[in-house]
Amino acid sequence: MAYAITSLLEHPIRSSKDTENNSNQTQAASIVNGVHECLFDNFWQAYDALDLKQTNMHLLMKGIELAKEMQMAIVRVGVSLIEKKEIKKGVSFRYCILENSYLKDITLF
């Protein structure tokens, strides 16, 4: 249940509405507004999923599917980074930069 609700909260793609383009706003402000509206929508969707009535079960199932998708994406990206030896060593830590456009899963991060 915790993973399902968390995935509903953190999912980056808006499902209920499309983002609107306003000619008066700059592109950065438009992106910030889109993210804010996405988080707002995601919060209420996750809130509704906590109510375990029969009418809201589809939200919980959607959250479980999103959690599974996220876990599989983490494994795919991790395996790809290890296989391609893209992990760099620092003095006291290791890091990698996720900027490869050929990995479709990077958008989830």
N, C-alpha and C positions, 0 to 999 in steps of 0.2 A: 504494500500500500504506500509506503514512504517513497519508494522509487517511482511509482506511478505518478504520485502527486508532484514530486520534484521534477519529473520529466515534463509534466504539463506546465509547470511554472517556468521552466527554462527553455522550452522549445522556441527556437528563434523565428519560426515561420508563422505568420498570422494566418489563422484558419477561417475566422469569421468574416473579416472585411478585408478589402484590398486597400493598400495605402493610396492616399490621394495626393496628387501633385499640385502644389499651390505656386503660382508664378511669382508671388511676392516674397516667398521664403527662399533662402539660399539652400543649396543642396545639403549642406551639413545640418542646418536647422531642420530640414525635412527628414533627414535620416534620424536625428535625435527624436523628433516627434513621432516617427514611425516606430522606433524602439520603445518609446514610452507607452504608446497606445498598445503595442504588442504585449508588453509586460502587464499592463492594466487588464487587457482581455484575458491573458493567461492566468492572472490571479483569480478572476471571477470564474473562469472555467475550472480551475483546480478546486476552488471553494465549492462549486456545485458538485464536483466529483466526490467530495467527502460525504455528501448526503447519499446514503446507500439505498435509496429508493429504486424501484425497478426502472423508473424513467431516466435515472441518471447513470445507470450501469454502463451505458455506451461510453460515457466520459472516462470512467475508470478503466474500461477495456482499451480505450484509445491511449490512456496514460501508460498502461502496461506495454502496449505495442511501441510507443515512443521510447520507453525505457530500454526495451530490448534492442531497438534500432540504435540507440546511443551507445549501448554496451558493445554491440557488434562493430560500430564505427570506431570506437576507441581501440578495440583489438586490431582491426584492419590497419588503422593508421600506425599503431605501435609496431606491428609486424613489418609494415612497409619501411618505417624509419630504421628499424634494426637491420633489415635485409639490405637497405641501401647505404647503411653506415652513415646516416645523417646526424647522429647524436654527437655533439661536440663536448669536449671535456674542459671544464673550468678549473680553477685552483681547488675549490672545495665543493663543486657541484657539476652536474651534467645538464646540458640543455640542447634544444633543437628549435629551429625556426620553421613554423608551419606556413610556408608561402608557396608551396608547389601547387599550381593550378590544376595539375592532372589528377589530384585526389579529390573526388567529389565530397568526401566526408569532412574536409576541412571547414566547410561552411557551418557545420554543427559546433565547431569550437569557437 
